[in-house]
Amino acid sequence: MREVGVPHPRLPLPSPGGEDDPTAFLTWLGEAIPMVAHLGIREMHRDGDVLHWSLALTPSLNDKGTGFGGALAAQTTLLGWCWTTLWLRRRGLSRDVVVAEATQRFLAPVTGDYRLECLPEETAGPERLAARLADKGRGRIRLVQRLWCGDTLCLEARGDYAVLPASP
């Protein structure tokens, strides 16, 4: 068990211009953030600027037999953190990312296994983040996460993710 206040070792960066192996990244994430093992993440893949997770509902059931809002909100927040972290890693940057603000809008009950997607709120968001990092050494990006159960949009979330300055 890790000690409180002791950072988990960072995952080595992929080779320049390379991608993280999704399975290896999720394994590391589960070690770095123990609750990840209980979220029901089955698969992760990226398609352009969209990061996708497939999830099982059972670990996130509420008393009504549908998705527990708190668990779903945590998953959307973590997916945004992963999007930002993986975006940085593809650019050879190993930086701390924190969520600065997050909101959720619950639209329909989650009644079965589901998928989450995360993408920039604005097409130019990644370019602005890259420019800000080059200019100021830190930056933010607004991301949107959507939870789909079959063809039904059940949850839409938004988050503002901050990339902190490099450690000295």
GINORVEN-V906542 format. One record per residue. N is the residue number from 1. PSI is psi in radians with two decimals (999 if undefined). D_CENTER is the distance of its C-alpha to the mean C-alpha in whole Angstrom. Layout:
N,PSI,D_CENTER
N,PSI,D_CENTER
//
This chain:
1,2.37,23
2,2.69,22
3,2.52,24
4,2.38,22
5,-0.06,22
6,2.02,22
7,2.57,19
8,2.49,17
9,2.47,19
10,2.64,16
11,2.35,16
12,2.51,18
13,2.61,17
14,2.87,18
15,2.65,21
16,2.25,22
17,-0.01,21
18,3.05,19
19,2.66,16
20,2.49,14
21,2.14,15
22,-0.71,12
23,-0.77,15
24,-0.70,15
25,-0.79,12
26,-0.61,11
27,-0.84,14
28,-0.75,14
29,-0.71,10
30,-0.52,13
31,-0.67,15
32,-0.60,14
33,1.64,12
34,-0.56,15
35,-0.31,14
36,-0.59,11
37,-0.31,15
38,0.21,15
39,-0.24,12
40,0.38,14
41,2.14,12
42,-0.65,14
43,2.63,13
44,2.38,10
45,2.79,12
46,2.46,12
47,1.71,14
48,-2.17,15
49,0.19,13
50,2.22,11
51,2.28,8
52,2.47,9
53,2.49,9
54,2.34,13
55,2.61,13
56,2.47,17
57,-0.60,18
58,-0.75,20
59,-0.28,18
60,0.38,17
61,2.53,20
62,-3.01,22
63,-0.27,26
64,-0.06,27
65,0.28,25
66,-3.08,22
67,2.32,18
68,2.11,18
69,-0.70,17
70,-0.71,15
71,-0.74,14
72,-0.69,12
73,-0.72,11
74,-0.71,10
75,-0.74,7
76,-0.70,7
77,-0.78,6
78,-0.66,4
79,-0.70,2
80,-0.70,3
81,-0.75,4
82,-0.76,3
83,-0.86,5
84,-0.78,7
85,-0.80,8
86,-0.62,9
87,-0.80,11
88,-0.79,13
89,-0.62,13
90,-0.37,15
91,0.21,17
92,0.35,18
93,2.24,17
94,1.69,16
95,2.78,15
96,2.38,13
97,2.38,10
98,2.63,11
99,2.24,10
100,-0.54,13
101,2.48,14
102,2.43,12
103,2.68,14
104,2.57,14
105,1.97,17
106,2.14,18
107,-0.52,20
108,2.69,22
109,2.55,21
110,1.99,19
111,0.06,22
112,-3.08,21
113,2.67,18
114,3.04,15
115,2.56,13
116,2.52,10
117,2.59,9
118,2.35,7
119,2.84,10
120,2.48,12
121,-0.61,14
122,2.46,17
123,-0.65,18
124,-0.04,19
125,-0.86,16
126,-0.67,15
127,-0.74,19
128,-0.70,19
129,-0.78,16
130,-0.76,18
131,-0.75,22
132,-0.72,21
133,-0.73,20
134,-0.66,23
135,-0.79,25
136,-0.23,24
137,0.04,21
138,2.91,19
139,3.12,17
140,2.71,14
141,2.46,13
142,2.23,12
143,2.68,10
144,2.42,10
145,2.41,9
146,2.39,12
147,2.17,13
148,2.28,16
149,1.80,18
150,-2.23,21
151,0.11,22
152,2.17,21
153,1.98,18
154,-0.44,18
155,2.37,15
156,2.24,14
157,2.73,12
158,2.54,11
159,2.60,10
160,2.02,12
161,2.22,10
162,2.33,13
163,2.07,13
164,2.75,16
165,2.66,20
166,2.51,20
167,2.53,22
168,999,26
//
